[in-house]
Amino acid sequence: MSDFKKLASDILLARRELKNIRQECMKQKASLKSEVALIQELLKNTTESNHACSCKKNDDKNYSMSPIGFISSCFKNKNGIPRQPSLCPAAKGTLSIEKKIFNNPEHSLIGLDEFSYIWVLFVFHKNGSENAVKAKVHPPRLNGSSVGVFSTRSPHRPCAIGLSLIKLEKIEGNTLFLSGIDFLDGTPVLDIKPYIPFYDIPSVFKENPTLEFIKNNNIQTTIQQDNDLSAEEINNVTSSVVVSSESTISIKSLDCNVASYLTRTPQYLDVLFTNRALKDLENFHVRDSRKGYCDNCFNFTSHSEAKQTVTDVLKNDPRSVYRRNKCSDRLYYFHVNDLHVTCWFDENVAEVLRLKSTRTQLRE
């Protein structure tokens, strides 16, 4: 009997302990609920006070954009497109502002004709962005060596957005006429902004000479003599030379650096035209606006402009590093305006073999 009494006493004690634990849990729950409410209120106030950060991370809808227009380019495929704007000044194209953006898209361009150059923000829509991008890429100027993607202008980026400084030739209605372009035909454009040298050029270059000035005045040799620097050391300070009003030379640390491989003089190819290619070129003529296209029409203003455009494309070697170093096939094809260009690369020479009309090429 005593055993039953002891068991009943233990059960009663256990119930009291459970009741105490339950009450403590309720207190902790109420306390935590109060703290959570306080944190939520603080977060809400922070979000409201910082409206610029109101977009939620990973919320794709907040980052979706519609193009303001599409580029009509002289480059109909990726082969031969200059890697940077202005490398081929005669490369021309147009951009028409979509009417779905504004009821009167031409109104959005009022005043832009006062500027000579514009920034064009666009999408690399044909760079194979469905494939995983890599953290390291191989810029052509490094000839196979790799660097981080964000230290380059590679089109293969996590966000496939490009930025080019383009010459604005004229504006007609809602259409901008551009030159010195590096766009593929059909490129979606996200935005355009005027180029303003006063703001867009780093102040250090407004006050100091350019590298071209340094080369023209043989400053590199003078620095080496006056400062007893080695040839290797001089390469690191050439871009930091300042010429004072008394024409004395001193070395300063400028607030604008670039990767060392970009300070080397580009190696341009010699571009030659075979007699057959020159004869092909002579067979073309400027299109008569009163008549339709024939097989020998092209969109250049002259034969010399067409020849210079082909030269500008080839002298910068538009081939990829892989094709340049790994492929035995030295033949190369590209389209620019109405010309289908066949060329041959050999050492430091690019030789144009044939020039055909793209319309003729399509029929063949």
C-alpha positions as CSV (number, residue, x, y, z in Angstrom):
1,M,0.0,0.0,0.0
2,S,2.8,2.3,0.8
3,D,4.3,1.7,-2.7
4,F,1.1,3.0,-4.3
5,K,1.1,6.1,-2.1
6,K,4.7,6.8,-3.1
7,L,3.9,6.3,-6.8
8,A,0.9,8.7,-6.5
9,S,3.0,11.3,-4.8
10,D,5.6,11.0,-7.6
11,I,3.0,11.4,-10.3
12,L,1.6,14.5,-8.6
13,L,5.0,16.0,-8.3
14,A,5.7,15.3,-12.0
15,R,2.4,17.0,-13.0
16,R,3.4,20.1,-11.0
17,E,6.8,20.1,-12.8
18,L,5.1,19.8,-16.2
19,K,2.7,22.6,-15.3
20,N,5.6,24.8,-14.4
21,I,7.5,23.9,-17.6
22,R,4.4,24.6,-19.6
23,Q,3.9,28.0,-18.0
24,E,7.6,28.9,-18.6
25,C,7.3,27.9,-22.3
26,M,4.3,30.2,-22.6
27,K,6.2,33.1,-21.1
28,Q,9.2,32.4,-23.5
29,K,6.8,32.2,-26.5
30,A,5.2,35.5,-25.6
31,S,8.6,37.1,-25.1
32,L,9.9,35.8,-28.5
33,K,6.7,36.9,-30.2
34,S,7.2,40.4,-28.8
35,E,10.8,40.5,-30.0
36,V,9.9,39.3,-33.5
37,A,7.2,42.0,-33.8
38,L,9.8,44.6,-32.8
39,I,12.3,43.3,-35.3
40,Q,9.7,43.3,-38.1
41,E,8.8,46.9,-37.2
42,L,12.5,47.9,-37.4
43,L,12.9,46.2,-40.8
44,K,9.7,47.9,-42.1
45,N,11.0,51.3,-41.0
46,T,14.4,50.7,-42.5
47,T,12.8,49.7,-45.9
48,E,10.5,52.7,-46.0
49,S,13.4,55.1,-45.2
50,N,15.6,53.5,-47.9
51,H,13.2,53.4,-50.9
52,A,16.1,52.8,-53.3
53,C,16.6,49.3,-51.8
54,S,13.0,48.4,-51.9
55,C,13.6,45.7,-54.6
56,K,13.6,42.2,-53.1
57,K,16.7,40.1,-53.8
58,N,16.1,37.4,-56.4
59,D,12.8,38.9,-57.4
60,D,13.1,38.7,-61.2
61,K,10.1,40.9,-61.9
62,N,11.7,43.9,-60.3
63,Y,14.6,43.6,-62.7
64,S,12.8,42.8,-66.0
65,M,13.3,45.4,-68.7
66,S,11.9,46.0,-72.2
67,P,14.2,47.2,-75.0
68,I,13.6,50.8,-76.2
69,G,14.5,49.7,-79.7
70,F,16.6,47.4,-81.8
71,I,19.8,48.0,-83.8
72,S,19.8,47.7,-87.6
73,S,23.4,46.9,-88.2
74,C,25.8,46.4,-91.2
75,F,27.0,43.2,-89.4
76,K,24.4,40.5,-90.0
77,N,26.3,37.8,-88.2
78,K,28.9,37.7,-85.4
79,N,31.9,37.1,-87.7
80,G,33.9,40.3,-88.2
81,I,32.1,42.5,-85.6
82,P,34.7,44.8,-84.1
83,R,35.5,44.0,-80.5
84,Q,35.2,47.6,-79.5
85,P,33.3,50.6,-80.8
86,S,35.2,53.1,-83.1
87,L,37.7,50.4,-84.3
88,C,35.7,50.5,-87.6
89,P,34.5,54.2,-88.0
90,A,32.7,53.4,-91.3
91,A,30.6,50.7,-89.7
92,K,27.1,52.1,-89.7
93,G,23.7,51.3,-88.3
94,T,20.4,52.8,-87.1
95,L,18.3,52.6,-83.9
96,S,14.6,53.3,-84.0
97,I,12.8,54.0,-80.7
98,E,9.8,51.7,-80.4
99,K,6.4,53.3,-80.5
100,K,5.2,51.0,-77.7
101,I,7.7,52.9,-75.4
102,F,6.3,56.4,-76.1
103,N,3.2,57.5,-78.0
104,N,5.5,60.0,-79.7
105,P,9.0,58.4,-79.6
106,E,10.5,61.3,-81.6
107,H,9.8,63.6,-78.6
108,S,12.2,61.6,-76.4
109,L,15.0,62.5,-78.8
110,I,14.5,66.3,-78.7
111,G,17.8,67.9,-77.9
112,L,19.9,64.8,-78.4
113,D,21.1,66.1,-81.8
114,E,23.2,68.6,-80.0
115,F,25.6,65.8,-79.0
116,S,28.2,64.1,-81.2
117,Y,28.4,60.8,-79.2
118,I,26.1,58.7,-77.1
119,W,26.4,55.9,-74.7
120,V,24.4,52.8,-75.8
121,L,23.4,50.2,-73.2
122,F,22.4,47.0,-74.9
123,V,22.0,43.2,-74.5
124,F,24.4,40.6,-75.9
125,H,21.4,38.6,-77.2
126,K,23.4,36.0,-79.2
127,N,26.3,35.2,-76.9
128,G,24.9,31.8,-75.8
129,S,23.8,33.1,-72.4
130,E,21.8,29.9,-71.8
131,N,25.2,28.3,-71.0
132,A,26.8,28.8,-67.7
133,V,29.2,31.7,-67.7
134,K,32.7,31.3,-66.3
135,A,34.5,33.4,-63.7
136,K,37.6,33.6,-65.9
137,V,37.8,34.4,-69.6
138,H,40.5,34.8,-72.2
139,P,40.7,38.3,-73.8
140,P,42.1,38.3,-77.3
141,R,44.8,40.8,-76.3
142,L,46.2,38.3,-73.8
143,N,46.4,35.6,-76.5
144,G,45.1,32.7,-74.3
145,S,45.9,33.9,-70.8
146,S,42.9,34.1,-68.4
147,V,41.7,36.9,-66.2
148,G,38.5,37.5,-64.2
149,V,35.4,38.3,-66.3
150,F,34.8,41.6,-64.5
151,S,38.2,42.9,-65.5
152,T,37.3,42.5,-69.2
153,R,34.6,43.6,-71.6
154,S,33.8,40.0,-72.6
155,P,30.2,39.5,-73.8
156,H,30.0,36.3,-71.8
157,R,28.9,37.8,-68.4
158,P,26.4,36.8,-65.7
159,C,24.2,39.8,-66.8
160,A,24.8,40.0,-70.6
161,I,24.8,43.8,-70.8
162,G,27.1,45.8,-73.0
163,L,28.0,49.5,-73.1
164,S,29.4,51.3,-76.2
165,L,30.3,54.8,-77.0
166,I,29.0,55.5,-80.5
167,K,29.1,58.4,-82.8
168,L,25.7,60.0,-83.5
169,E,25.5,61.1,-87.2
170,K,22.0,62.5,-87.3
171,I,18.4,62.0,-86.1
172,E,15.4,61.7,-88.3
173,G,12.0,61.3,-86.5
174,N,12.4,58.5,-84.0
175,T,15.5,57.0,-85.8
176,L,19.2,57.6,-84.8
177,F,21.8,57.2,-87.4
178,L,25.1,55.8,-85.9
179,S,28.6,55.1,-87.0
180,G,31.6,53.3,-85.5
181,I,29.3,50.6,-84.2
182,D,30.1,47.2,-82.8
183,F,26.6,45.8,-82.8
184,L,25.1,42.7,-84.3
185,D,22.0,43.2,-86.4
186,G,18.9,43.0,-84.2
187,T,20.7,43.9,-80.9
188,P,18.2,45.0,-78.2
189,V,18.9,48.4,-76.7
190,L,18.0,49.1,-73.1
191,D,18.9,52.8,-72.9
192,I,20.9,55.6,-74.5
193,K,22.5,58.6,-72.8
194,P,24.5,61.6,-74.2
195,Y,28.3,61.5,-73.9
196,I,29.4,64.6,-71.9
197,P,33.2,64.9,-71.8
198,F,33.1,67.2,-68.9
199,Y,31.7,64.4,-66.7
200,D,32.7,61.3,-68.6
201,I,36.4,61.9,-68.8
202,P,38.3,61.4,-65.5
203,S,39.6,64.7,-64.2
204,V,43.2,63.4,-64.2
205,F,43.2,63.3,-68.0
206,K,41.9,66.9,-68.2
207,E,44.9,68.1,-66.4
208,N,47.6,65.8,-67.7
209,P,49.0,64.8,-71.2
210,T,47.9,61.6,-72.9
211,L,50.1,58.7,-73.7
212,E,50.1,59.9,-77.3
213,F,51.7,63.2,-76.1
214,I,54.3,61.1,-74.1
215,K,55.2,59.1,-77.2
216,N,55.4,62.1,-79.5
217,N,57.7,64.0,-77.1
218,N,60.0,61.0,-76.4
219,I,59.3,61.5,-72.7
220,Q,59.9,57.8,-71.9
221,T,63.6,58.1,-72.7
222,T,64.0,61.3,-70.8
223,I,62.4,59.8,-67.7
224,Q,64.7,56.8,-67.9
225,Q,67.8,59.1,-68.1
226,D,66.7,61.6,-65.4
227,N,65.4,59.0,-62.9
228,D,67.8,56.1,-63.5
229,L,65.0,53.6,-64.1
230,S,65.2,50.3,-65.8
231,A,63.2,49.6,-69.0
232,E,60.8,47.3,-67.0
233,E,60.3,50.0,-64.3
234,I,59.6,52.7,-66.9
235,N,56.7,50.7,-68.4
236,N,55.0,50.9,-65.0
237,V,55.3,54.7,-64.8
238,T,54.8,55.9,-68.3
239,S,51.1,56.4,-67.8
240,S,51.9,58.5,-64.6
241,V,53.9,61.2,-66.3
242,V,52.9,64.8,-65.7
243,V,54.3,67.8,-67.7
244,S,54.1,71.0,-65.7
245,S,53.7,74.5,-67.2
246,E,57.5,74.9,-67.2
247,S,57.7,71.7,-69.4
248,T,59.6,69.9,-66.6
249,I,58.9,66.2,-66.2
250,S,57.9,64.6,-63.0
251,I,56.4,61.2,-62.0
252,K,53.1,61.2,-60.1
253,S,50.6,58.5,-59.3
254,L,47.5,59.2,-61.4
255,D,44.1,58.0,-60.1
256,C,43.4,56.1,-63.2
257,N,45.0,52.7,-63.9
258,V,44.4,50.1,-66.6
259,A,45.6,46.5,-66.9
260,S,49.2,46.3,-68.1
261,Y,48.4,44.3,-71.2
262,L,46.2,47.2,-72.4
263,T,49.1,49.7,-72.3
264,R,51.0,47.7,-74.9
265,T,50.8,48.9,-78.5
266,P,48.2,46.8,-80.4
267,Q,49.6,44.5,-83.1
268,Y,47.7,45.4,-86.2
269,L,47.7,43.1,-89.2
270,D,48.7,44.2,-92.7
271,V,45.7,44.0,-95.0
272,L,46.2,43.2,-98.6
273,F,43.7,42.9,-101.5
274,T,44.2,40.5,-104.4
275,N,43.7,41.8,-107.9
276,R,40.6,39.7,-108.1
277,A,39.2,41.3,-104.9
278,L,39.9,44.8,-106.2
279,K,38.1,43.9,-109.5
280,D,35.2,42.5,-107.5
281,L,35.0,45.8,-105.6
282,E,35.0,47.9,-108.8
283,N,31.9,46.0,-110.0
284,F,29.9,47.4,-107.0
285,H,28.1,50.7,-107.1
286,V,26.2,52.9,-104.8
287,R,22.5,52.1,-104.8
288,D,20.3,54.6,-106.7
289,S,17.5,55.5,-104.3
290,R,15.1,55.8,-107.3
291,K,15.6,52.2,-108.2
292,G,15.5,48.9,-106.4
293,Y,18.5,46.8,-105.4
294,C,20.5,44.9,-107.9
295,D,23.2,42.4,-107.2
296,N,26.0,45.0,-107.5
297,C,24.5,47.6,-105.1
298,F,26.1,48.3,-101.8
299,N,25.3,50.6,-98.9
300,F,28.6,52.3,-98.8
301,T,29.0,55.9,-100.0
302,S,32.1,55.0,-102.1
303,H,34.5,52.2,-103.1
304,S,37.2,53.7,-100.8
305,E,34.8,53.6,-97.8
306,A,34.0,50.0,-98.5
307,K,37.7,49.1,-98.8
308,Q,38.5,51.0,-95.6
309,T,35.7,49.3,-93.7
310,V,37.0,45.8,-94.7
311,T,40.5,46.9,-93.8
312,D,39.5,48.2,-90.4
313,V,37.8,44.9,-89.6
314,L,40.7,42.7,-90.6
315,K,43.6,44.7,-89.3
316,N,42.3,44.1,-85.7
317,D,42.1,40.3,-86.4
318,P,38.5,39.5,-85.6
319,R,39.2,35.8,-85.1
320,S,38.9,34.2,-81.6
321,V,42.0,33.1,-79.7
322,Y,41.0,29.5,-80.2
323,R,40.6,29.9,-84.0
324,R,43.8,31.9,-84.2
325,N,46.0,29.4,-82.4
326,K,44.3,26.0,-82.7
327,C,42.6,25.8,-86.1
328,S,44.6,24.9,-89.2
329,D,41.9,26.5,-91.4
330,R,43.1,30.0,-92.2
331,L,40.1,30.9,-94.4
332,Y,37.7,33.4,-92.8
333,Y,34.4,34.8,-93.9
334,F,32.3,37.7,-92.7
335,H,29.5,40.0,-93.9
336,V,29.6,43.8,-93.7
337,N,26.7,45.7,-95.2
338,D,26.1,44.0,-98.6
339,L,29.5,42.5,-98.9
340,H,30.4,38.9,-98.3
341,V,34.2,38.9,-97.7
342,T,36.5,35.9,-98.1
343,C,40.0,36.3,-96.7
344,W,43.1,34.4,-95.7
345,F,45.2,34.9,-92.6
346,D,49.0,34.2,-92.7
347,E,51.4,35.3,-90.0
348,N,50.9,39.1,-89.7
349,V,48.9,39.5,-92.9
350,A,45.2,39.3,-93.8
351,E,44.6,39.0,-97.5
352,V,41.2,39.6,-99.0
353,L,40.5,37.0,-101.7
354,R,37.0,37.7,-102.9
355,L,34.2,40.3,-102.4
356,K,30.7,39.1,-103.3
357,S,27.2,40.5,-102.9
358,T,25.4,38.9,-100.0
359,R,22.3,38.5,-102.2
360,T,24.4,36.5,-104.7
361,Q,25.9,34.5,-101.9
362,L,22.5,33.5,-100.6
363,R,21.4,32.2,-104.0
364,E,24.6,30.1,-104.2
